[in-house]
Amino acid sequence: MNDVFNPEGKLIFILEMANNHMGQLSHGLKIIDEMRAACSGFDFTIAVKFQYRSPSFIHPQYRQRMDLPYVKRFTETRLSPDDYGKLLARVRELDWKAACTPFDEPSVDLVEEHRFDFLKVASCSFTDWPLLERIGQSPLPVIASTAGATLQEIDRVVLFFEHRQRPLALMHCVGEYPTPPDHLELNQIDLLRQRYPMVPIGFSTHEEPDNVDAVKIAIAKGATILEKHVGLRTDEIGLNAYSATPEQVAAWLGAARDAARLCGVADRRKSFSDKEQQDLRQFKRGVFARTPVAKGDSIGVGRTFFAFPNQHGQLVANDMSRYVQYVAREPIEEGQPVLHANVEASNDREKVVAIVNRLRHLLIESKIHLPDRLDLELSHHYGIDRFDEWGGALINIINREYCKKLILLLPGQKHPSHMHRQKEETFHVLHGDMTLDLGGVEKHYTAGDLVTVERGVHHHFSTQNGVVVEEISTTSYKDDSYYADEQISRNRERKTYMTFWSDWLDRPVV
Protein backbone atom coordinates (compact mmCIF):
# COMPACT_ATOMS: atom_id res chain seq x y z
CA MET A 1 0.00 0.00 0.00
CA ASN A 2 1.21 3.51 -0.80
CA ASP A 3 2.97 4.81 2.34
CA VAL A 4 1.54 8.30 1.74
CA PHE A 5 -1.93 6.93 2.41
CA ASN A 6 -1.06 4.50 5.16
CA PRO A 7 2.54 4.21 6.38
CA GLU A 8 1.53 1.37 8.73
CA GLY A 9 0.34 -0.77 5.81
CA LYS A 10 -3.09 -1.51 7.31
CA LEU A 11 -6.40 -1.65 5.50
CA ILE A 12 -8.11 1.76 5.52
CA PHE A 13 -11.82 1.97 6.30
CA ILE A 14 -13.53 5.26 5.55
CA LEU A 15 -16.78 5.96 7.38
CA GLU A 16 -18.66 8.39 5.13
CA MET A 17 -20.94 10.57 7.25
CA ALA A 18 -22.12 12.63 4.23
CA ASN A 19 -25.27 14.50 5.32
CA ASN A 20 -26.34 11.88 7.87
CA HIS A 21 -25.54 14.33 10.68
CA MET A 22 -28.80 15.96 9.48
CA GLY A 23 -27.41 19.43 10.12
CA GLN A 24 -27.14 18.77 13.86
CA LEU A 25 -23.74 19.01 15.48
CA SER A 26 -24.89 16.88 18.43
CA HIS A 27 -26.10 14.10 16.14
CA GLY A 28 -22.85 14.18 14.19
CA LEU A 29 -20.86 13.85 17.40
CA LYS A 30 -23.05 10.97 18.49
CA ILE A 31 -22.47 9.16 15.19
CA ILE A 32 -18.70 9.43 15.73
CA ASP A 33 -18.97 8.20 19.33
CA GLU A 34 -21.19 5.25 18.36
CA MET A 35 -18.86 4.33 15.50
CA ARG A 36 -15.95 4.39 17.92
CA ALA A 37 -17.57 1.58 19.88
CA ALA A 38 -18.37 -0.33 16.69
CA CYS A 39 -14.75 -0.07 15.49
CA SER A 40 -13.07 -0.99 18.77
CA GLY A 41 -10.99 -4.15 18.68
CA PHE A 42 -10.21 -3.95 14.95
CA ASP A 43 -6.62 -3.38 13.86
CA PHE A 44 -7.51 -1.19 10.88
CA THR A 45 -6.87 2.43 10.01
CA ILE A 46 -10.21 4.18 10.49
CA ALA A 47 -11.11 7.48 8.86
CA VAL A 48 -14.29 9.57 9.07
CA LYS A 49 -15.26 11.46 5.95
CA PHE A 50 -17.27 14.66 5.62
CA GLN A 51 -18.67 16.53 2.62
CA TYR A 52 -18.14 20.26 2.13
CA ARG A 53 -20.30 22.44 -0.09
CA SER A 54 -19.94 26.22 -0.01
CA PRO A 55 -23.06 28.46 -0.18
CA SER A 56 -22.23 29.12 -3.85
CA PHE A 57 -22.65 25.42 -4.69
CA ILE A 58 -26.40 25.93 -5.31
CA HIS A 59 -27.44 28.51 -7.91
CA PRO A 60 -28.93 31.61 -6.21
CA GLN A 61 -32.25 31.22 -8.07
CA TYR A 62 -32.67 27.66 -6.76
CA ARG A 63 -31.73 28.05 -3.09
CA GLN A 64 -35.34 28.32 -2.00
CA ARG A 65 -36.60 25.47 -4.18
CA MET A 66 -37.47 22.96 -1.47
CA ASP A 67 -39.41 20.97 -4.07
CA LEU A 68 -36.04 19.78 -5.42
CA PRO A 69 -34.99 16.89 -3.12
CA TYR A 70 -31.25 17.48 -3.05
CA VAL A 71 -31.54 21.25 -2.80
CA LYS A 72 -33.77 20.66 0.22
CA ARG A 73 -31.40 18.06 1.74
CA PHE A 74 -28.24 20.10 1.21
CA THR A 75 -29.90 23.23 2.56
CA GLU A 76 -31.48 21.64 5.65
CA THR A 77 -28.37 19.66 6.61
CA ARG A 78 -25.82 22.42 6.18
CA LEU A 79 -23.34 22.84 9.02
CA SER A 80 -21.14 25.85 9.66
CA PRO A 81 -17.36 25.60 9.22
CA ASP A 82 -17.08 25.96 13.00
CA ASP A 83 -19.37 22.95 13.57
CA TYR A 84 -17.39 20.90 11.09
CA GLY A 85 -14.28 21.91 12.99
CA LYS A 86 -15.81 20.48 16.18
CA LEU A 87 -16.68 17.20 14.45
CA LEU A 88 -13.14 17.04 13.11
CA ALA A 89 -11.74 17.68 16.59
CA ARG A 90 -13.70 14.68 17.92
CA VAL A 91 -12.22 12.50 15.16
CA ARG A 92 -8.75 13.68 16.12
CA GLU A 93 -9.42 12.81 19.78
CA LEU A 94 -9.93 9.19 18.67
CA ASP A 95 -6.61 9.22 16.80
CA TRP A 96 -8.49 8.46 13.60
CA LYS A 97 -7.84 9.85 10.14
CA ALA A 98 -10.09 12.45 8.56
CA ALA A 99 -11.15 12.79 4.91
CA CYS A 100 -13.37 15.26 3.14
CA THR A 101 -15.09 15.55 -0.24
CA PRO A 102 -15.22 19.15 -1.52
CA PHE A 103 -17.84 19.72 -4.21
CA ASP A 104 -16.63 23.17 -5.28
CA GLU A 105 -13.47 25.23 -5.31
CA PRO A 106 -14.14 27.32 -2.14
CA SER A 107 -14.65 24.04 -0.25
CA VAL A 108 -11.11 22.96 -1.18
CA ASP A 109 -9.88 26.05 0.62
CA LEU A 110 -11.76 24.98 3.74
CA VAL A 111 -10.47 21.38 3.47
CA GLU A 112 -6.92 22.71 3.46
CA GLU A 113 -7.67 25.12 6.31
CA HIS A 114 -9.05 22.27 8.42
CA ARG A 115 -5.93 20.17 7.66
CA PHE A 116 -7.61 16.95 6.61
CA ASP A 117 -5.52 13.84 5.97
CA PHE A 118 -7.15 12.92 2.65
CA LEU A 119 -9.05 14.82 0.01
CA LYS A 120 -11.77 12.74 -1.65
CA VAL A 121 -13.08 13.25 -5.17
CA ALA A 122 -16.67 12.08 -5.59
CA SER A 123 -17.61 10.09 -8.70
CA CYS A 124 -19.78 12.95 -9.97
CA SER A 125 -16.71 15.21 -9.79
CA PHE A 126 -14.25 12.73 -11.30
CA THR A 127 -13.95 14.71 -14.53
CA ASP A 128 -14.99 18.11 -13.14
CA TRP A 129 -11.83 19.68 -14.53
CA PRO A 130 -12.23 23.14 -12.98
CA LEU A 131 -12.53 21.46 -9.58
CA LEU A 132 -9.69 19.03 -10.35
CA GLU A 133 -7.44 21.94 -11.31
CA ARG A 134 -7.97 23.42 -7.85
CA ILE A 135 -7.54 20.03 -6.14
CA GLY A 136 -4.35 19.49 -8.14
CA GLN A 137 -2.87 22.51 -6.37
CA SER A 138 -3.50 20.98 -2.94
CA PRO A 139 -0.71 19.08 -1.17
CA LEU A 140 -3.18 16.53 0.25
CA PRO A 141 -3.28 12.91 -0.96
CA VAL A 142 -6.28 12.37 -3.24
CA ILE A 143 -8.72 9.44 -3.19
CA ALA A 144 -10.99 9.43 -6.25
CA SER A 145 -14.12 7.35 -6.89
CA THR A 146 -14.59 6.14 -10.46
CA ALA A 147 -18.34 5.42 -10.85
CA GLY A 148 -19.47 6.22 -14.38
CA ALA A 149 -15.94 7.01 -15.66
CA THR A 150 -14.58 5.38 -18.81
CA LEU A 151 -11.08 3.93 -18.91
CA GLN A 152 -9.96 6.84 -21.06
CA GLU A 153 -11.28 9.29 -18.47
CA ILE A 154 -9.54 7.38 -15.67
CA ASP A 155 -6.33 7.41 -17.70
CA ARG A 156 -6.54 11.17 -18.03
CA VAL A 157 -7.19 11.74 -14.33
CA VAL A 158 -4.36 9.40 -13.31
CA LEU A 159 -1.96 11.25 -15.62
CA PHE A 160 -3.31 14.62 -14.39
CA PHE A 161 -2.29 13.88 -10.80
CA GLU A 162 0.86 12.03 -11.84
CA HIS A 163 2.11 15.08 -13.75
CA ARG A 164 1.46 17.22 -10.68
CA GLN A 165 3.19 14.65 -8.45
CA ARG A 166 0.09 14.34 -6.29
CA PRO A 167 -0.45 11.02 -4.48
CA LEU A 168 -3.58 9.32 -5.85
CA ALA A 169 -5.71 6.32 -4.94
CA LEU A 170 -8.64 5.07 -7.04
CA MET A 171 -11.87 3.60 -5.73
CA HIS A 172 -14.02 1.20 -7.71
CA CYS A 173 -17.53 2.49 -7.19
CA VAL A 174 -21.01 1.91 -8.59
CA GLY A 175 -23.24 4.98 -8.54
CA GLU A 176 -26.54 3.24 -7.80
CA TYR A 177 -28.02 3.95 -4.36
CA PRO A 178 -28.35 1.24 -3.13
CA THR A 179 -26.40 -1.04 -5.49
CA PRO A 180 -27.99 -4.46 -6.20
CA PRO A 181 -25.56 -7.36 -5.63
CA ASP A 182 -25.48 -8.27 -9.32
CA HIS A 183 -24.39 -4.71 -10.18
CA LEU A 184 -21.38 -4.53 -7.84
CA GLU A 185 -18.92 -5.50 -10.62
CA LEU A 186 -16.12 -6.34 -8.22
CA ASN A 187 -13.92 -7.64 -11.05
CA GLN A 188 -13.31 -3.97 -11.83
CA ILE A 189 -10.90 -3.98 -8.89
CA ASP A 190 -8.73 -6.45 -10.82
CA LEU A 191 -8.91 -4.25 -13.92
CA LEU A 192 -7.86 -1.12 -12.04
CA ARG A 193 -5.01 -2.90 -10.24
CA GLN A 194 -3.66 -4.30 -13.50
CA ARG A 195 -3.99 -1.04 -15.43
CA TYR A 196 -2.59 1.21 -12.69
CA PRO A 197 -0.12 -0.97 -10.74
CA MET A 198 1.45 1.97 -8.88
CA VAL A 199 -1.91 3.34 -7.67
CA PRO A 200 -3.62 1.98 -4.52
CA ILE A 201 -7.07 0.64 -5.42
CA GLY A 202 -10.09 0.60 -3.12
CA PHE A 203 -13.84 -0.04 -3.09
CA SER A 204 -16.47 2.58 -2.28
CA THR A 205 -19.63 0.67 -1.45
CA HIS A 206 -23.30 1.50 -1.83
CA GLU A 207 -24.77 -1.98 -1.44
CA GLU A 208 -27.32 -2.73 1.27
CA PRO A 209 -25.50 -2.41 4.60
CA ASP A 210 -26.26 -5.98 5.72
CA ASN A 211 -24.23 -7.28 2.78
CA VAL A 212 -20.83 -8.41 4.14
CA ASP A 213 -19.87 -10.61 1.19
CA ALA A 214 -18.83 -7.70 -1.02
CA VAL A 215 -16.14 -6.46 1.37
CA LYS A 216 -14.69 -9.98 1.63
CA ILE A 217 -14.41 -10.29 -2.13
CA ALA A 218 -13.00 -6.77 -2.47
CA ILE A 219 -10.23 -7.53 0.04
CA ALA A 220 -9.49 -10.84 -1.67
CA LYS A 221 -9.07 -8.92 -4.92
CA GLY A 222 -6.55 -6.57 -3.32
CA ALA A 223 -8.62 -3.51 -2.36
CA THR A 224 -6.76 -1.63 0.36
CA ILE A 225 -9.19 1.25 1.03
CA LEU A 226 -12.86 0.54 1.82
CA GLU A 227 -15.57 3.17 2.15
CA LYS A 228 -19.15 2.94 3.43
CA HIS A 229 -21.87 5.48 4.29
CA VAL A 230 -22.67 5.42 8.00
CA GLY A 231 -25.29 6.95 10.23
CA LEU A 232 -27.43 6.55 13.33
CA ARG A 233 -31.16 5.99 13.67
CA THR A 234 -33.14 7.84 16.31
CA ASP A 235 -36.85 8.23 16.94
CA GLU A 236 -36.78 11.31 14.69
CA ILE A 237 -34.03 10.40 12.23
CA GLY A 238 -34.04 7.51 9.81
CA LEU A 239 -31.37 6.16 7.49
CA ASN A 240 -31.27 5.66 3.75
CA ALA A 241 -31.02 2.21 2.22
CA TYR A 242 -27.22 2.26 1.81
CA SER A 243 -26.03 3.76 5.13
CA ALA A 244 -24.87 1.41 7.89
CA THR A 245 -25.69 1.55 11.58
CA PRO A 246 -22.94 0.96 14.18
CA GLU A 247 -24.04 -2.68 14.44
CA GLN A 248 -23.82 -3.11 10.68
CA VAL A 249 -20.42 -1.40 10.62
CA ALA A 250 -19.15 -3.82 13.27
CA ALA A 251 -20.37 -6.75 11.16
CA TRP A 252 -18.76 -5.20 8.06
CA LEU A 253 -15.41 -4.80 9.80
CA GLY A 254 -15.67 -8.30 11.25
CA ALA A 255 -16.19 -9.75 7.78
CA ALA A 256 -13.25 -7.70 6.50
CA ARG A 257 -11.03 -8.97 9.30
CA ASP A 258 -11.99 -12.58 8.51
CA ALA A 259 -11.30 -12.03 4.81
CA ALA A 260 -7.92 -10.41 5.50
CA ARG A 261 -6.96 -13.35 7.72
CA LEU A 262 -8.01 -15.85 5.07
CA CYS A 263 -6.11 -14.00 2.34
CA GLY A 264 -2.94 -13.57 4.39
CA VAL A 265 0.06 -11.60 3.16
CA ALA A 266 0.18 -9.88 -0.23
CA ASP A 267 2.99 -8.98 -2.65
CA ARG A 268 5.43 -11.41 -1.04
CA ARG A 269 5.71 -15.13 -0.37
CA LYS A 270 4.18 -16.31 2.89
CA SER A 271 6.30 -17.70 5.70
CA PHE A 272 5.96 -21.39 6.49
CA SER A 273 5.10 -22.78 9.91
CA ASP A 274 7.11 -25.63 11.43
CA LYS A 275 4.00 -27.82 11.30
CA GLU A 276 3.53 -27.15 7.58
CA GLN A 277 7.16 -28.06 6.92
CA GLN A 278 6.88 -31.23 8.99
CA ASP A 279 3.60 -32.27 7.39
CA LEU A 280 5.11 -31.88 3.91
CA ARG A 281 8.40 -33.59 4.75
CA GLN A 282 6.74 -36.84 5.79
CA PHE A 283 5.67 -37.43 2.17
CA LYS A 284 9.06 -36.67 0.57
CA ARG A 285 11.29 -39.41 -0.82
CA GLY A 286 14.46 -40.13 1.10
CA VAL A 287 17.93 -40.37 -0.47
CA PHE A 288 19.55 -43.83 -0.29
CA ALA A 289 22.93 -45.09 -1.49
CA ARG A 290 22.60 -47.06 -4.75
CA THR A 291 26.13 -48.44 -4.39
CA PRO A 292 28.58 -48.56 -1.48
CA VAL A 293 30.01 -45.09 -0.79
CA ALA A 294 33.51 -44.65 0.61
CA LYS A 295 34.62 -41.79 2.81
CA GLY A 296 35.47 -38.81 0.60
CA ASP A 297 33.33 -39.98 -2.32
CA SER A 298 31.09 -37.54 -4.14
CA ILE A 299 27.41 -38.42 -3.75
CA GLY A 300 25.41 -37.43 -6.79
CA VAL A 301 22.19 -38.53 -8.46
CA GLY A 302 23.97 -41.40 -10.20
CA ARG A 303 25.04 -43.00 -6.91
CA THR A 304 21.71 -42.69 -5.13
CA PHE A 305 18.06 -43.64 -5.41
CA PHE A 306 14.96 -42.05 -3.91
CA ALA A 307 12.27 -43.89 -1.99
CA PHE A 308 9.54 -43.45 0.61
CA PRO A 309 9.59 -43.22 3.59
CA ASN A 310 12.37 -40.92 4.71
CA GLN A 311 13.98 -40.97 8.12
CA HIS A 312 14.66 -38.16 10.56
CA GLY A 313 17.84 -36.33 9.53
CA GLN A 314 17.95 -37.94 6.10
CA LEU A 315 18.52 -36.09 2.83
CA VAL A 316 15.38 -36.04 0.71
CA ALA A 317 15.06 -35.91 -3.06
CA ASN A 318 14.33 -32.18 -2.81
CA ASP A 319 17.86 -31.63 -1.49
CA MET A 320 19.47 -33.03 -4.66
CA SER A 321 19.91 -29.86 -6.70
CA ARG A 322 22.30 -29.57 -9.63
CA TYR A 323 24.05 -26.82 -7.68
CA VAL A 324 24.65 -28.80 -4.46
CA GLN A 325 27.54 -31.23 -4.05
CA TYR A 326 27.72 -33.80 -1.26
CA VAL A 327 30.88 -35.60 -0.11
CA ALA A 328 30.71 -38.55 2.30
CA ARG A 329 32.23 -37.98 5.73
CA GLU A 330 32.18 -41.75 6.41
CA PRO A 331 31.31 -44.91 4.47
CA ILE A 332 27.66 -45.55 3.58
CA GLU A 333 26.49 -49.07 2.76
CA GLU A 334 24.40 -49.90 -0.27
CA GLY A 335 20.69 -49.28 0.36
CA GLN A 336 21.31 -47.24 3.50
CA PRO A 337 19.93 -43.71 4.03
CA VAL A 338 22.18 -40.74 3.32
CA LEU A 339 22.05 -38.55 6.43
CA HIS A 340 22.90 -34.88 6.69
CA ALA A 341 25.27 -35.76 9.52
CA ASN A 342 27.22 -38.11 7.23
CA VAL A 343 27.96 -35.66 4.38
CA GLU A 344 29.68 -32.37 3.69
CA ALA A 345 27.56 -30.08 1.51
CA SER A 346 28.57 -27.19 -0.72
CA ASN A 347 26.11 -25.08 -2.70
CA ASP A 348 27.27 -23.41 -5.90
CA ARG A 349 23.98 -21.71 -6.74
CA GLU A 350 25.11 -18.24 -5.67
CA LYS A 351 28.28 -18.65 -7.73
CA VAL A 352 26.27 -19.72 -10.79
CA VAL A 353 23.84 -16.80 -10.40
CA ALA A 354 26.77 -14.36 -10.14
CA ILE A 355 28.27 -15.83 -13.32
CA VAL A 356 24.98 -15.59 -15.20
CA ASN A 357 24.57 -11.95 -14.21
CA ARG A 358 28.05 -11.16 -15.54
CA LEU A 359 27.18 -12.96 -18.78
CA ARG A 360 23.95 -10.99 -19.11
CA HIS A 361 25.93 -7.74 -18.87
CA LEU A 362 28.20 -8.99 -21.65
CA LEU A 363 25.15 -9.73 -23.81
CA ILE A 364 23.63 -6.34 -23.04
CA GLU A 365 26.88 -4.65 -24.07
CA SER A 366 26.91 -6.65 -27.32
CA LYS A 367 23.35 -5.50 -28.15
CA ILE A 368 22.50 -9.02 -29.36
CA HIS A 369 18.81 -9.98 -29.29
CA LEU A 370 17.97 -13.59 -28.55
CA PRO A 371 14.79 -15.68 -28.49
CA ASP A 372 13.37 -17.10 -25.27
CA ARG A 373 14.12 -20.47 -23.66
CA LEU A 374 17.45 -21.45 -25.17
CA ASP A 375 19.80 -24.11 -23.76
CA LEU A 376 22.67 -22.57 -21.82
CA GLU A 377 25.80 -24.46 -20.82
CA LEU A 378 28.36 -23.21 -18.32
CA SER A 379 31.69 -25.00 -18.87
CA HIS A 380 33.85 -25.04 -15.74
CA HIS A 381 36.59 -27.40 -16.85
CA TYR A 382 38.57 -27.29 -13.60
CA GLY A 383 35.69 -26.60 -11.24
CA ILE A 384 33.34 -23.69 -10.65
CA ASP A 385 35.89 -21.95 -8.39
CA ARG A 386 38.29 -21.61 -11.36
CA PHE A 387 35.62 -20.46 -13.81
CA ASP A 388 37.10 -16.96 -14.10
CA GLU A 389 40.36 -18.51 -15.31
CA TRP A 390 39.20 -21.55 -17.29
CA GLY A 391 35.67 -21.71 -18.63
CA GLY A 392 33.06 -20.26 -20.89
CA ALA A 393 29.37 -20.29 -21.71
CA LEU A 394 27.53 -21.71 -24.71
CA ILE A 395 24.04 -20.67 -25.78
CA ASN A 396 22.66 -23.28 -28.14
CA ILE A 397 20.37 -21.64 -30.69
CA ILE A 398 20.03 -24.21 -33.52
CA ASN A 399 21.36 -27.75 -33.77
CA ARG A 400 20.15 -29.59 -36.90
CA GLU A 401 22.23 -30.59 -39.93
CA TYR A 402 23.58 -27.10 -39.37
CA CYS A 403 24.28 -25.59 -35.97
CA LYS A 404 24.46 -22.11 -34.48
CA LYS A 405 25.75 -21.28 -31.01
CA LEU A 406 26.99 -18.26 -29.13
CA ILE A 407 30.25 -18.65 -27.22
CA LEU A 408 30.69 -16.18 -24.35
CA LEU A 409 33.93 -15.62 -22.48
CA LEU A 410 34.25 -13.15 -19.63
CA PRO A 411 37.27 -10.84 -19.41
CA GLY A 412 40.46 -12.82 -18.77
CA GLN A 413 38.90 -16.24 -19.42
CA LYS A 414 40.54 -19.05 -21.37
CA HIS A 415 38.95 -22.06 -23.06
CA PRO A 416 41.30 -25.09 -22.99
CA SER A 417 42.75 -26.87 -26.00
CA HIS A 418 40.47 -29.38 -27.73
CA MET A 419 39.43 -30.61 -31.15
CA HIS A 420 36.38 -32.09 -32.91
CA ARG A 421 36.33 -35.16 -35.15
CA GLN A 422 32.78 -34.82 -36.53
CA LYS A 423 31.99 -31.13 -36.81
CA GLU A 424 33.62 -28.28 -38.66
CA GLU A 425 32.99 -24.82 -37.31
CA THR A 426 33.40 -21.19 -38.26
CA PHE A 427 33.83 -18.49 -35.62
CA HIS A 428 32.34 -15.06 -36.29
CA VAL A 429 33.37 -12.53 -33.63
CA LEU A 430 30.33 -10.38 -32.84
CA HIS A 431 31.62 -8.38 -29.87
CA GLY A 432 34.88 -7.92 -28.01
CA ASP A 433 38.24 -9.56 -28.67
CA MET A 434 39.53 -13.12 -28.98
CA THR A 435 42.97 -14.67 -29.24
CA LEU A 436 42.74 -18.02 -31.03
CA ASP A 437 45.48 -20.63 -31.18
CA LEU A 438 44.68 -22.78 -34.19
CA GLY A 439 47.02 -25.72 -34.71
CA GLY A 440 49.84 -23.91 -32.93
CA VAL A 441 49.36 -20.61 -34.78
CA GLU A 442 48.08 -17.79 -32.57
CA LYS A 443 46.12 -14.85 -33.97
CA HIS A 444 44.11 -11.99 -32.52
CA TYR A 445 40.53 -11.32 -33.69
CA THR A 446 38.02 -8.53 -33.08
CA ALA A 447 34.36 -7.87 -33.93
CA GLY A 448 33.58 -8.73 -37.55
CA ASP A 449 36.39 -11.24 -38.03
CA LEU A 450 35.77 -14.78 -39.36
CA VAL A 451 37.90 -17.88 -38.90
CA THR A 452 37.18 -21.55 -39.75
CA VAL A 453 38.26 -24.45 -37.55
CA GLU A 454 38.57 -27.70 -39.48
CA ARG A 455 38.02 -31.21 -38.10
CA GLY A 456 40.86 -32.70 -36.10
CA VAL A 457 42.65 -29.38 -35.49
CA HIS A 458 43.40 -28.58 -31.86
CA HIS A 459 42.45 -25.05 -30.86
CA HIS A 460 42.12 -22.97 -27.75
CA PHE A 461 41.10 -19.37 -27.28
CA SER A 462 41.02 -16.60 -24.72
CA THR A 463 39.89 -12.99 -24.31
CA GLN A 464 41.25 -9.94 -22.64
CA ASN A 465 38.10 -7.81 -22.43
CA GLY A 466 35.31 -10.33 -22.97
CA VAL A 467 33.99 -11.76 -26.21
CA VAL A 468 30.81 -12.99 -27.87
CA VAL A 469 31.47 -15.37 -30.77
CA GLU A 470 28.90 -16.78 -33.15
CA GLU A 471 29.79 -20.40 -33.88
CA ILE A 472 28.35 -21.73 -37.15
CA SER A 473 28.97 -25.42 -37.75
CA THR A 474 27.73 -28.78 -38.87
CA THR A 475 25.70 -30.78 -36.33
CA SER A 476 27.13 -30.61 -32.82
CA TYR A 477 27.47 -33.79 -30.71
CA LYS A 478 28.04 -33.83 -26.96
CA ASP A 479 30.80 -36.45 -27.17
CA ASP A 480 32.71 -34.73 -29.98
CA SER A 481 35.03 -32.54 -27.89
CA TYR A 482 38.43 -34.13 -27.26
CA TYR A 483 40.52 -32.20 -24.74
CA ALA A 484 44.30 -32.22 -24.70
CA ASP A 485 44.11 -32.46 -20.89
CA GLU A 486 42.47 -35.84 -20.21
CA GLN A 487 41.61 -34.66 -16.68
CA ILE A 488 38.92 -32.47 -18.23
CA SER A 489 37.32 -35.37 -20.10
CA ARG A 490 37.21 -37.41 -16.89
CA ASN A 491 35.43 -34.59 -15.04
CA ARG A 492 31.73 -35.48 -15.30
CA GLU A 493 30.74 -32.37 -13.34
CA ARG A 494 32.36 -29.89 -15.69
CA LYS A 495 29.11 -28.49 -17.12
CA THR A 496 26.07 -26.81 -15.61
CA TYR A 497 23.01 -26.92 -17.85
CA MET A 498 20.41 -24.18 -17.62
CA THR A 499 17.66 -22.48 -19.60
CA PHE A 500 18.34 -19.01 -20.95
CA TRP A 501 15.31 -16.74 -20.57
CA SER A 502 15.15 -13.63 -22.74
CA ASP A 503 13.91 -11.49 -19.84
CA TRP A 504 17.31 -11.97 -18.18
CA LEU A 505 18.37 -9.07 -20.38
CA ASP A 506 15.71 -6.87 -18.74
CA ARG A 507 16.40 -7.56 -15.07
CA PRO A 508 19.04 -9.27 -12.92
CA VAL A 509 18.87 -13.01 -12.35
CA VAL A 510 18.17 -14.02 -8.76
Residue, then its C-alpha position, 0 to 999 in steps of 0.5 A: m500500500n502507498d505509504v503516503f496513504n497509510p505508512e503502517g500498511k493496514l487496510i483503511f476503512i472510511l466511514e462516510m458521514a455525508n449529510n447523515h448528521m442531518g445538520q445537527l452538530s450533536h447528532g454528528l458527534k453521536i455518530i462518531d462516538e457510536m462508531r468508535a464503539a463499533c470499530s473498537g478491537f479492529d486493527f484497521t486504520i479508520a477514517v471519518k469522511f465529511q462533505y463540504r459544499s460552499p453556499s455558492f454550490i447551489h445557484p442563487q435562483y434555486r436556493q429556495r426550491m425545497d421541491l427539489p430533493y437534493v436542494k432541500r437536503f443540502t440546505e437543511t443539513r448544512l453545518s457551519p465551518d465551526d461545527y465541522g471543525k468540532l466534528l473534526a476535533r472529535v475524530r482527532e481525539l480518537d486518533w483516527k484519520a479524517a477525509c473530506t469531499p469538496f464539491d466546489e473550489p471554495s470548499v477545497d480552501l476549507v479542506e486545506e484550512h481544516r488540515f484533513d488527511f485525505l481529500k476525496v473526489a466524488s464520482c460525480s466530480f471525477t472529470d470536473w476539470p475546474l474542480l480538479e485543477r484546484i484540487g491538483q494545487s492541494p498538497l493533500p493525498v487524493i482518493a478518487s471514486t470512479a463510478g461512471a468514468t470510462l477507462q480513457e477518463i480514468d487514464r486522463v485523471v491518473l496522468f493529471f495527478e501524476h504530472r502534478q506529483r500528487p499522491l492518488a488512490l482510485m476507488h471502484c464504485v457503482g453509482e446506484y443507491p443502493t447497489p444491487p448485488d449483481h451490479l457490484e462488478l467487483n472484477q473492476i478492482d482487478l482491472l484497475r489494479q492491473r492497469y494502474p499498478m502503482v496506484p492503490i485501489g479501493f472499493s467505495t460501497h453503496e450496497e445494502p449495509d447488511n451485505v458483508d460478502a462484497v467487502k470480503i471479495a474486495i479484500a481478496k481482490g486486493a482492495t486496500i481502502l474501503e468506504k461505506h456510508v454510515g449513520l445513526r437511527t433515532d426516533e426522529i431520524g431515519l437512514n437511507a437504504y445504503s447507510a450502515t448503523p454501528e451494528q452493521v459497521a461492526a459486522w462489516l469490519g468483522a467480515a473484513r477482518d476474517a477475509a484479511r486473515l483468510c487472504g494472508v500476506a500480499d505482494r510477497r511469499k508467505s512464511f511457512s510454519d514448522k507444522e507445515q514443513q513437517d507435514l510436507r516432509q513426511f511425504k518426501r522421498g528419502v535419499f539412499a545409497r545405490t552403491p557402497v560409498a567410501k569416505g570422501d566420495s562424491i554423492g550425486v544422483g547417479r550413486t543414489f536412489f529415492a524412496f519413501p519413507n524418509q527418516h529423521g535427519q535424512l537427505v530427501a530428493n528435494d535436497m538433490s539440486r544440480y548446484v549442491q555437491y555432497v561428499a561422504r564424511e564416512p562410508i555408507e552401505e548400499g541401500q542405507p539412508v544418506l544422512h545430513a550428519n554423514v555428508e559435507a555439503s557445498n552449494d554453488r547456486e550463488k556462484v552460478v547466479a553471479i556468473v549468469n549476471r556477468l554474462r547478461h551484462l556482456l550480452i547487453e553490451s553486445k546488443i544481441h537480441l535472442p529468443d526465449r528459452l534457449d539451452l545454456e551451458l556453463s563450462h567449468h573445466y577445472g571446477i566452478d571456483r576456477f571459472d574466471e580462469w578456465g571456462g566459458a558459456l555456450i548458448n545453443i540456438i540451432n542444432r540440426e544438420y547445421c548448428k548455431k551457437l553463441i560462445l561467451l567468455l568473460p574478461g580474462q577467461k581461457h577455453p582449454s585446448h580441444m578438437h572435434r572429429q565430426k563437426e567443422e565450425t566457423f567463428h564469427v566474432l560479434h563483440g569484443d576480442m579473442t585470441l585463437d590458437l589454431g594448430g599452434v598458430e596464434k592470432h588476434y581477432t576482433a568484432g567482424d572477423l571470421v575464422t574456420v576451424e577444421r576437423g581434427v585441429h586442436h584449438h584454444f582461445s582466450t579474451q582480454n576484455g570479454v567476447v561474444v562469438e557466433e559459432i556456425s557449424t555442422t551438427s554438434y554432438k556432446d561427445d565430440s570434444y576431445y581435450a588435450d588435458e584428459q583430466i577435463s574429459r574425466n570430469r563429469e561435473r564440468k558443465t552446468y546446464m540451464t535455460f536461458w530466458s530472454d527477460w534476463l536481459d531486462r532484469p538481474v537473475v536471482 
